[in-house]
Amino acid sequence: MNIRTILFDLDGTLIDTNELIIASFTHTLGKYAKKEFAREEILEFIGPPLKDSFMKIDPDRVEDMIATYREHNLSNHDSYVTAYPTVVETLTALHDAGYQLGIVTTKIKSTAMMGLKLTGIDHLFETVIGLEDVTHAKPHPEPILKALQQLGAKASTSLMVGDNYHDIEAGHHAGTHTAGVAWTIKGREFLQSYNPDYMLEQMSDLREILGA
């Protein structure tokens, strides 16, 4: 496989923000929702843009909920967020081997950069595509295609790596190879059902797949 470019989702793929996200949703829903949400229900909100999730709660209060969520998320960010095992050393090795690396996230870019800087991997990426950079978020191919355009890369020699079906479907739609991560909070079987080309048990598996 001739892969030269690797695009990564951020949350749940490179950095563990799951408990931060769940806490921020719990805080926000407790303030605005008319019912209590179980943890399993909140997991459904992980992945899509905040606007899409909060539209299901109360279409008239979406912007208020987004503001409340982001305030909680930012103020608690550094006490929750860590890189997953083998992520930092794998990305460093791939970068040093000459692979082009990029981030494609449904987060706004400034928040994404907080996580990248906190875990010490911000310097490894040539492009970061955030929610405000596109009209259509994943699973639409636009974010991936925009990243490839910025990198001067081809879909046929690129790999999209993510923890949610949005990532795999976006990769399929854009024409890249795809890899799921077995540590997804959605469950390995759920992600496997979207037929990624590869399933990583840990991020260091990438080096074996790529022969890097």
C-alpha positions in Angstrom: 0.0 0.0 0.0 1.5 3.3 -1.1 0.3 5.7 1.6 2.0 9.1 1.8 -0.6 11.1 3.7 -2.4 10.2 6.9 -5.4 12.2 8.2 -6.6 11.8 11.8 -9.7 12.5 13.7 -8.8 14.0 17.0 -11.1 13.3 19.9 -11.3 9.6 20.7 -8.7 8.8 18.1 -5.4 10.6 19.2 -6.5 12.1 22.5 -8.8 10.8 25.1 -11.4 13.5 25.6 -14.3 11.1 26.2 -14.9 11.9 29.9 -14.5 15.6 29.3 -17.1 15.5 26.5 -19.5 13.4 28.6 -19.0 15.8 31.6 -19.7 18.8 29.3 -22.8 17.3 27.8 -24.0 16.2 31.3 -23.5 19.7 32.6 -25.3 21.3 29.6 -28.2 18.9 29.4 -28.7 19.2 33.1 -29.3 22.9 32.6 -31.4 22.9 29.4 -33.0 19.4 28.8 -36.4 18.5 30.2 -35.3 15.0 31.2 -32.2 13.2 32.6 -29.9 11.6 30.1 -28.1 8.3 30.9 -24.5 7.9 30.0 -25.4 5.5 27.1 -27.7 8.2 25.7 -24.9 10.8 25.9 -22.5 8.6 24.0 -24.8 9.1 21.0 -23.9 12.7 20.9 -20.1 12.0 20.6 -18.8 12.7 17.1 -21.3 14.9 15.3 -21.1 18.7 15.5 -22.6 20.2 18.7 -25.2 22.0 16.7 -26.6 18.7 15.3 -26.7 17.2 18.8 -28.4 20.1 20.5 -31.0 20.6 17.7 -32.5 17.3 19.0 -32.8 18.7 22.5 -34.3 22.2 21.9 -34.0 23.9 18.5 -34.7 27.3 20.1 -31.8 27.1 22.5 -29.0 25.6 20.4 -26.7 28.6 20.6 -27.1 28.9 24.4 -26.4 25.2 24.8 -23.3 25.4 22.6 -22.0 28.4 24.6 -22.6 26.5 27.9 -21.0 23.3 26.6 -17.9 25.1 25.3 -17.5 27.1 28.5 -17.5 23.9 30.6 -15.3 22.1 28.1 -12.6 24.8 27.9 -12.5 25.4 31.6 -12.0 21.7 32.4 -10.0 20.8 29.4 -6.5 20.4 30.8 -7.5 18.3 33.8 -9.1 15.6 31.6 -7.2 15.3 28.3 -4.4 12.9 27.6 -3.0 11.2 24.5 -3.8 7.5 24.0 -1.0 5.0 24.4 1.6 4.9 21.6 0.1 7.9 19.9 2.9 10.4 20.5 5.8 8.1 19.6 4.0 6.7 16.5 3.1 10.2 15.1 6.7 11.4 15.8 8.1 8.4 13.9 5.7 8.9 11.0 6.5 12.6 10.8 10.2 11.9 10.9 9.9 9.3 8.2 8.4 11.9 5.9 4.7 11.2 6.0 2.3 14.1 5.6 0.1 14.3 8.7 -3.2 16.2 9.1 -6.1 16.6 11.5 -9.8 16.6 10.3 -12.1 17.3 13.3 -15.6 18.4 14.0 -14.2 20.7 16.7 -13.5 24.3 16.2 -9.8 24.7 15.4 -8.8 26.7 18.5 -10.2 24.0 20.8 -8.5 21.3 18.7 -5.2 23.1 19.0 -5.5 23.2 22.8 -5.6 19.4 22.8 -2.7 19.1 20.3 -0.5 21.5 22.3 -1.4 19.9 25.7 -0.2 16.5 24.4 2.8 17.9 22.7 1.9 16.9 19.1 0.8 20.1 17.5 4.1 20.5 15.6 3.6 17.2 13.8 0.7 18.3 11.6 0.9 20.2 8.4 -2.8 21.0 8.4 -5.7 21.1 10.9 -9.2 21.3 9.4 -11.8 22.4 12.0 -15.5 22.8 11.9 -15.4 26.5 10.8 -13.2 25.6 7.8 -16.0 23.7 6.0 -19.6 24.0 5.0 -20.3 20.3 5.5 -18.8 18.3 8.4 -17.9 14.6 8.3 -19.4 12.2 7.1 -19.4 14.5 4.1 -16.1 14.3 2.3 -15.5 18.0 2.2 -13.2 18.2 5.3 -11.0 15.4 4.0 -10.9 16.8 0.5 -10.0 20.2 1.9 -7.1 18.7 3.9 -5.8 16.9 0.9 -6.0 20.0 -1.2 -4.0 22.0 1.3 -1.4 19.2 1.4 -1.3 18.7 -2.3 -2.1 15.1 -1.7 -4.1 12.4 -3.6 -7.0 10.5 -2.0 -5.6 7.3 -3.5 -2.4 7.6 -1.5 -4.1 8.8 1.8 -5.4 7.1 4.9 -8.2 8.5 7.2 -8.0 7.3 10.8 -10.9 7.7 13.2 -13.0 6.4 16.1 -16.5 7.0 14.7 -18.5 6.1 11.7 -18.3 9.7 10.5 -14.6 9.2 9.9 -14.9 6.0 8.0 -17.8 7.1 5.9 -16.1 10.4 5.1 -13.0 8.5 4.0 -15.1 6.2 1.8 -16.8 9.2 0.2 -13.5 11.0 -0.4 -11.8 7.9 -1.9 -9.1 7.4 0.8 -8.1 4.3 2.6 -9.6 4.0 6.1 -8.6 2.8 9.5 -10.8 2.5 12.6 -9.4 2.4 16.2 -10.4 -0.5 18.4 -10.4 1.8 21.5 -13.4 3.7 20.3 -15.9 4.4 23.0 -18.6 3.3 20.5 -17.3 -0.2 20.6 -15.1 -2.1 18.1 -17.9 -4.1 16.6 -19.9 -0.9 15.9 -17.0 0.7 14.0 -16.2 -2.6 12.2 -19.7 -2.6 10.7 -18.7 0.4 8.6 -16.0 -1.6 6.9 -12.8 0.3 7.5 -9.9 -1.1 5.6 -7.9 -1.6 8.8 -8.7 -1.8 12.5 -5.9 -0.6 14.8 -5.5 -2.3 18.2 -3.1 0.5 19.1 -1.8 3.5 17.2 1.6 1.8 16.7 0.0 -0.7 14.4 0.1 2.0 11.8 3.8 1.6 11.4 3.4 -2.1 10.6 0.6 -1.4 8.1 2.6 1.3 6.4 5.9 -0.5 6.7 7.3 2.6 8.4 
